[in-house]
Amino acid sequence: MGIEKFVPCTLRLNKLMKGSGTDCVCVIDQDVLPTELKATFDEHRSFDKSFDSSISCFRAANVEQPVVYAPVGDLNDYDDVRSYQEAAKKSMQKVLKAGFNTPLLFVPKVKRFPQAELCTVLGALEQLYVPIHLREAQPGKDTRVTTLNVQIDDPKADEILREALILEAGRYVARDIGGGDPERMAPSQVEKYVKNLFDKLSMNVISDSNTLQKDYPLFAAVNRAADVVERHRGRIIFLEYKPPKPARKTLMLVGKGVTYDTGGADIKAGGVMAGMSRDKCGAAAVAGFMKVVNEIKPEDIHVVAALCMVRNSVGEECYVADEIITSRAGLLVRIGNTDAEGRMCMTDALCRMKEMAVEQSLPDPHLFTIATLTGHAFISAGEGQSIAIDNSVAHQADHARKLQAAGQTYGEPFEVSVLRPSDFAFNAGKVIGEDLVQANNAPSVRTPRGHQVPAAFMIMASGLDKHGINAKVPLKYTHIDIAGSAGEYPAMPTAAPLVSLVKTHLLG
């Protein structure tokens, strides 16, 4: 399927303002103006003190099209490139409200933010995205504008546009899966959707209940209540890209794909279930990342992914606190809270990735888990920021800081957390007959180090703790909690941390 199918409208590079076939001109930076507009902008400033701080739409002399001005405004020392993304989104909001259909966006080149051009285009495209349920229910509303024209005054304008197309294709897939409602993107429906995405990747789906119980027992526990409803039955979707040349490194990504999280037997009460269909944004981001891999076809990077698609249902078959379940790695895990299902659904797939890395002697493997895992991450980092947590081996390579640098550059900021001995002690078995305790019975927001503890649990329960710095086979592992960055319901998912991962590991 062509990449053009995965962008919200036609994207076109336009070098001329007059006679360009556009119906409005969008400006976001007062310092990047067409010559024809300078006098009009000065005139507006002479009588409107809010001109450079509020959105406006007006006619200008010497310009055929109306002008939409959504100013970035004055930035302080702590603002980042997201200011340009937000301005681009606001300009598109005005375009849509005003009824324009073929806008021309002037994309600024900014010395302070070297990637502002790419980020501005991505910001505009994000605003123009149409949710999958609307595209399918009303085919006539599958686009919000016909064409987004962009003017980029840069010798590498064509490269910037091509990169924006590739990244947006991945983000489009991530938004479709992450934003799809609990039925449209039930586990079986995600499998059908993913099958149509890739031509360079192999796909293996594990959905047989007996196989899941035998090989992925922690996942199977979460799936138990949902397994009685055919369309809700869980599955682990493995995707693999093998490069044409010998691989120099291997990326192995596991995404949390909880299509709806009731909390299970520890049911979410008090009206907090709204938005729980977004608990699959980790797997959605991994699927989007694989879409980018499929498009750029790296010559020497091997990529393996696992989408852990499951519904945490409540019912007579649901798993409950106090159960002891043996993980794939052979550890006895006592359940403390069924609402801590994210670490459960990913750990056995992470263990499988570990086994592949060791058994196949994969070159320079780096394992990841990506999840909207904890409210604690949201409280700790705030809205808009992801959290990266390296194990000892990845920490030695300074990986999280590199990811943080990429995120800062491309508008997907990260906070970096560090694992401590107390995080592992928290998960240790408390009595004879249990190796690990999966969770306490308090919400993560009321648990000290509530987003670090799950990362330690996954390291221990998967057996990754046997692959530290001094092990025969050290393995890099990074857990990414996107509870704060995936997009707060009901707003559209952001697809974070796709761009920063791509820039750190594929296109850096």
C-alpha positions in Angstrom: 0.0 0.0 0.0 1.5 3.4 -1.0 2.7 5.8 1.6 0.2 8.4 0.3 -2.6 6.3 1.9 -1.1 7.0 5.3 -1.2 10.8 5.3 -4.3 12.9 6.0 -4.2 14.8 2.6 -2.0 15.4 -0.4 1.2 17.0 0.7 2.9 19.3 -1.9 6.0 21.5 -1.9 5.0 24.8 -3.4 7.6 27.5 -4.2 5.3 30.2 -5.5 2.6 32.1 -3.7 0.8 33.6 -6.7 -0.9 31.3 -9.1 -0.2 28.4 -6.8 -3.8 27.0 -6.7 -4.1 27.6 -3.0 -7.0 29.3 -1.3 -5.2 30.8 1.7 -1.8 31.6 3.0 -0.8 30.5 6.5 2.0 32.3 8.5 3.2 31.3 11.9 6.5 33.3 12.3 6.6 37.1 12.1 10.2 36.9 11.0 9.4 34.6 8.0 7.1 36.6 5.8 6.6 36.9 2.1 7.7 40.3 1.0 4.1 41.1 -0.2 2.8 40.8 3.4 5.3 42.9 5.3 3.5 46.2 4.9 0.1 44.7 5.8 1.6 43.1 9.0 3.1 46.4 10.0 -0.2 48.1 9.5 -2.0 45.6 11.7 0.5 46.0 14.4 0.1 49.8 14.4 -3.5 49.5 15.7 -3.7 46.0 17.2 -1.3 45.3 20.1 -2.5 41.6 20.2 -1.7 41.0 16.5 1.5 38.9 17.3 -0.1 37.0 20.1 -3.6 36.0 18.7 -4.9 34.1 15.7 -6.3 36.2 12.9 -7.6 35.9 9.3 -7.6 38.9 6.9 -7.2 40.2 3.4 -3.9 41.8 2.4 -3.0 44.0 -0.5 -0.9 42.4 -3.3 -2.0 38.9 -2.2 -4.7 37.0 -3.9 -5.5 34.7 -1.0 -6.8 35.4 2.5 -4.1 35.2 5.2 -4.2 33.1 8.3 -1.8 34.2 11.0 -1.2 31.9 14.0 1.8 33.4 15.6 4.4 31.5 17.5 4.8 34.5 19.7 7.7 35.5 22.0 9.6 32.5 23.3 11.5 32.3 26.5 14.6 30.3 27.4 12.6 27.2 28.3 10.3 26.9 25.2 11.1 24.2 22.7 10.3 23.3 19.1 6.8 22.3 20.1 5.9 26.0 20.0 6.2 25.8 16.2 4.3 22.5 16.0 1.5 24.1 18.1 1.4 27.2 15.9 1.1 25.0 12.8 -1.7 23.1 14.4 -3.5 26.3 15.4 -3.1 27.6 11.8 -4.8 24.4 10.5 -7.6 24.7 13.1 -8.3 28.2 11.7 -8.1 26.9 8.1 -10.7 24.3 8.9 -13.0 26.6 10.8 -12.8 29.2 8.0 -13.6 26.6 5.3 -10.4 26.7 3.3 -9.4 23.5 1.4 -5.9 24.1 -0.1 -3.8 26.1 2.4 -0.3 27.2 1.7 1.8 27.1 4.9 5.0 29.2 5.1 7.4 26.9 7.0 10.0 28.9 9.0 13.7 28.2 9.2 14.8 28.8 12.8 18.4 29.0 13.9 17.5 28.1 17.5 15.6 25.0 16.5 17.4 23.3 13.6 14.5 20.8 13.0 11.7 23.4 13.1 10.9 22.9 9.4 10.2 19.2 9.8 8.4 19.7 13.1 6.2 22.4 11.7 5.1 20.2 8.8 4.4 17.3 11.2 2.4 19.6 13.5 0.2 20.7 10.6 -0.4 17.1 9.5 -1.2 16.0 13.0 -4.1 18.6 13.1 -5.4 17.3 9.8 -5.7 13.7 10.8 -9.1 12.1 10.5 -9.9 9.3 13.0 -10.3 5.8 11.4 -13.9 5.3 12.6 -15.0 8.5 10.9 -13.1 7.6 7.7 -14.9 4.3 7.6 -18.3 5.4 8.7 -18.4 8.4 6.4 -16.1 8.0 3.4 -16.9 11.4 2.1 -15.2 12.8 5.3 -12.0 11.0 5.0 -10.0 14.2 4.5 -10.3 17.6 6.1 -8.5 19.5 3.4 -7.7 18.4 -0.1 -4.0 19.5 -0.2 -1.6 20.9 2.3 0.9 23.1 0.3 4.1 24.0 2.1 6.7 26.5 1.2 10.2 25.6 2.6 13.1 28.0 1.9 15.8 25.4 2.3 18.0 23.6 -0.3 16.9 20.3 1.4 13.2 21.1 1.1 12.5 17.9 -0.9 14.3 15.8 1.7 12.4 17.4 4.5 9.1 16.8 2.8 10.0 13.1 2.1 11.0 12.6 5.7 7.7 14.2 6.9 5.8 11.8 4.7 7.6 8.7 6.1 7.2 9.8 9.7 3.6 10.8 9.3 2.8 7.4 7.8 4.1 5.8 11.0 2.2 8.3 13.2 -0.9 7.8 11.1 -0.8 4.0 11.8 -0.2 4.7 15.5 -3.1 7.0 15.8 -5.4 4.6 14.0 -4.6 1.8 16.4 -4.2 3.9 19.5 -7.3 6.0 18.9 -9.6 3.3 17.6 -12.4 2.5 19.9 -12.5 -0.8 21.9 -14.4 -2.7 19.2 -12.9 -1.2 16.1 -9.4 -2.0 17.4 -10.2 -5.2 19.4 -7.3 -7.6 19.3 -8.6 -9.5 16.3 -9.3 -6.2 14.4 -5.7 -5.0 15.1 -4.5 -8.2 13.5 -6.6 -7.6 10.4 -5.4 -3.9 10.2 -1.7 -4.8 10.6 -1.9 -7.5 7.9 -2.5 -4.8 5.3 0.4 -2.5 6.3 3.6 -4.2 5.4 5.3 -5.7 2.4 8.8 -6.1 3.8 8.0 -7.6 7.1 7.2 -11.1 8.2 4.3 -11.6 10.6 3.5 -14.3 13.1 0.4 -14.2 15.3 0.0 -16.3 18.4 -3.7 -16.5 19.4 -4.3 -20.1 20.4 -5.3 -20.2 24.0 -3.3 -23.3 24.8 -0.1 -21.9 23.3 -0.6 -18.6 25.1 -1.1 -20.4 28.4 2.0 -22.6 27.9 4.4 -20.1 26.4 3.1 -16.7 27.5 1.4 -17.4 30.9 1.4 -13.9 32.3 -0.2 -12.6 29.1 -2.7 -15.5 29.2 -3.7 -14.6 32.7 -4.8 -11.1 31.6 -6.5 -12.6 28.6 -8.5 -15.2 30.5 -11.7 -13.3 31.0 -11.6 -11.9 27.5 -10.9 -15.2 25.9 -14.5 -16.3 26.3 -15.6 -13.6 23.8 -14.2 -14.5 20.3 -13.7 -10.9 19.1 -11.9 -10.0 22.3 -9.5 -12.9 22.4 -5.9 -11.8 22.9 -3.0 -12.3 20.6 0.6 -11.5 20.3 1.5 -10.2 16.9 5.2 -10.7 16.1 6.6 -8.6 13.2 10.2 -8.9 11.9 12.3 -7.0 9.4 15.5 -8.6 8.1 17.9 -6.3 6.3 19.5 -7.1 3.0 23.0 -6.7 4.4 24.5 -8.3 7.6 22.9 -6.5 10.5 25.1 -4.2 12.7 22.4 -3.9 15.4 19.1 -5.3 16.4 16.1 -3.5 17.8 13.5 -5.5 19.7 10.3 -3.7 20.7 7.5 -4.9 22.8 4.3 -2.8 23.0 1.5 -2.8 25.5 -1.7 -3.3 23.5 -4.5 -3.4 26.1 -7.5 -2.6 24.0 -9.6 -1.8 27.0 -8.6 -1.8 30.7 -11.4 -2.3 33.1 -8.9 -3.0 35.8 -10.1 -6.6 35.9 -11.1 -7.9 39.4 -9.5 -4.8 40.8 -12.0 -2.8 38.8 -11.6 0.8 38.0 -14.4 2.6 39.9 -15.6 6.2 40.2 -16.0 6.9 36.5 -12.3 6.6 35.6 -12.8 4.0 32.8 -13.3 6.6 30.1 -10.2 6.7 27.9 -9.1 3.1 28.8 -9.2 2.2 25.1 -6.0 4.3 24.9 -4.1 1.7 26.9 -2.9 0.2 23.6 -0.9 3.3 22.5 2.4 1.5 23.3 1.7 -1.2 20.8 0.3 1.4 18.5 3.6 3.3 18.6 5.5 0.1 17.9 3.3 -0.7 14.9 3.9 2.9 13.6 7.6 2.4 14.1 7.4 -0.8 12.0 5.6 1.2 9.3 8.6 3.5 9.2 10.9 0.6 9.0 8.9 -0.9 6.2 9.2 2.4 4.3 12.9 3.2 4.7 14.1 -0.4 4.6 17.3 0.1 6.6 20.2 -1.9 5.0 21.9 -3.2 8.2 19.4 -2.9 11.0 17.4 -6.0 12.1 14.0 -5.1 13.8 11.7 -7.4 15.7 8.4 -6.2 17.3 5.7 -7.7 19.4 2.3 -6.2 19.8 0.7 -7.6 22.9 -3.0 -7.1 22.1 -5.3 -8.1 25.0 -8.4 -6.8 26.7 -8.3 -6.6 30.5 -11.9 -7.7 31.1 -13.7 -8.4 34.3 -15.8 -11.6 34.6 -16.1 -15.0 36.1 -12.9 -16.1 34.3 -10.8 -13.1 35.2 -7.5 -13.5 37.1 -7.4 -12.3 40.6 -5.1 -11.0 43.3 -3.3 -13.7 45.3 -2.9 -16.1 42.3 0.6 -17.4 41.7 1.5 -17.7 38.1 4.8 -19.1 36.7 6.3 -16.7 34.1 7.9 -17.8 30.9 11.3 -17.4 32.6 10.2 -19.8 35.3 9.6 -17.4 38.2 6.7 -17.8 40.6 4.8 -14.5 40.4 2.2 -13.6 43.0 -0.5 -11.3 41.7 -1.1 -8.2 43.9 -3.3 -6.1 41.6 -5.1 -7.1 38.4 -5.0 -3.5 37.3 -1.2 -3.8 37.0 -1.9 -5.8 33.8 0.5 -3.9 31.5 3.7 -5.4 33.0 1.9 -8.8 32.8 1.0 -8.7 29.2 4.5 -7.5 28.0 6.9 -9.5 30.3 6.7 -12.9 28.6 7.1 -11.4 25.1 10.1 -9.5 26.5 11.4 -12.8 27.7 11.0 -14.3 24.2 12.9 -11.3 22.8 15.7 -12.0 25.3 15.8 -15.7 24.3 16.0 -14.7 20.6 18.8 -12.3 21.2 20.8 -15.0 23.1 20.0 -18.1 21.1 20.5 -16.4 17.7 23.5 -14.3 18.8 21.8 -11.3 17.4 24.2 -8.3 16.8 24.1 -5.5 19.3 20.6 -6.2 20.5 18.6 -3.5 22.3 15.2 -4.5 23.9 12.4 -2.1 24.6 9.0 -2.1 26.3 6.7 0.8 25.4 3.5 1.4 27.3 1.0 3.8 28.8 1.9 2.0 31.9 1.4 4.2 35.0 -0.4 7.2 36.3 2.7 7.8 38.3 4.6 8.6 35.0 2.0 11.2 34.2 2.2 12.8 37.6 6.0 12.7 37.6 6.7 14.0 34.1 3.5 15.9 33.3 1.5 16.0 30.1 3.6 15.9 27.0 6.7 14.1 28.3 7.7 10.5 28.0 9.9 8.7 30.6 12.8 6.5 29.6 14.4 4.0 32.0 17.5 2.2 31.0 18.8 -1.0 32.6 22.4 -1.1 33.6 23.7 -2.1 30.2 21.8 0.6 28.3 22.6 3.1 31.0 26.3 2.4 30.5 25.8 3.3 26.8 24.1 6.5 27.9 21.1 5.5 25.8 18.3 7.3 27.6 20.2 10.6 27.4 20.6 10.2 23.7 16.9 9.4 23.3 16.2 12.5 25.4 18.4 14.7 23.2 16.5 13.4 20.1 13.2 14.0 21.7 14.1 17.5 22.6 15.2 18.2 19.1 12.1 16.8 17.4 9.3 17.8 19.8 8.9 14.6 21.8 10.6 15.4 25.1 11.7 12.8 27.6 12.5 12.7 31.3 15.1 10.2 32.3 14.6 8.0 35.4 17.2 5.7 36.9 16.6 2.3 38.5 17.6 1.9 42.1 18.1 -1.1 44.4 14.8 -0.4 46.1 12.9 -0.9 42.9 14.0 -4.5 42.7 13.5 -5.1 46.4 9.9 -3.9 46.1 9.2 -6.7 43.6 11.0 -9.4 45.5 9.0 -12.3 46.9 8.0 -11.8 50.6 7.4 -15.4 51.7 8.4 -18.9 50.7 6.7 -20.1 47.5 6.9 -16.8 45.6 9.8 -15.4 43.6 8.2 -12.0 42.8 5.2 -9.9 43.8 3.6 -8.3 40.7 2.3 -5.2 42.4 1.0 -3.7 45.6 -2.7 -3.0 46.0 -2.4 0.8 45.8 -2.6 2.9 42.6 0.7 3.8 41.1 0.2 7.5 41.9 0.2 6.6 45.6 3.2 4.2 45.3 6.7 5.6 45.8 8.7 5.2 42.6 5.5 4.0 41.0 6.9 4.1 37.4 10.3 2.7 38.1 9.0 -0.4 40.0 7.2 -1.9 37.0 10.4 -1.6 34.9 12.3 -3.5 37.6 9.6 -6.1 37.7 9.8 -6.8 33.9 13.6 -7.1 34.2 13.3 -9.7 36.9 10.3 -11.6 35.7 11.7 -11.9 32.2 15.1 -13.0 33.3 16.8 -9.9 32.0 18.5 -9.4 35.4 20.8 -12.3 34.4 22.1 -10.2 31.5 23.6 -7.3 33.2 27.0 -5.5 32.7 29.1 -8.4 33.8 27.1 -11.2 32.3 28.3 -13.5 29.5 25.7 -11.9 27.2 24.9 -8.4 28.4 21.6 -7.1 27.0 20.5 -3.4 26.6 17.0 -2.8 27.7 14.9 0.4 27.9 11.4 0.8 29.3 9.5 3.8 28.0 6.4 5.0 29.8 4.2 7.2 27.6 1.3 7.8 30.0 2.1 11.5 29.9 2.9 11.8 26.2 0.5 9.5 24.3 -2.3 12.1 24.3 -4.9 12.8 26.9 -8.3 11.4 26.1 -10.4 12.5 24.3 -7.8 14.3 22.2 -6.2 12.4 19.4 -3.2 10.2 20.2 0.1 11.8 19.5 2.0 8.7 18.4 4.9 9.5 20.8 7.6 8.4 21.1 7.8 7.3 17.4 9.8 10.2 16.0 12.4 10.2 18.7 12.9 6.5 18.4 13.3 6.7 14.7 15.7 9.5 15.0 17.8 7.8 17.6 17.9 4.4 16.0 17.0 4.6 12.3 17.6 8.0 10.8 19.9 9.6 13.3 
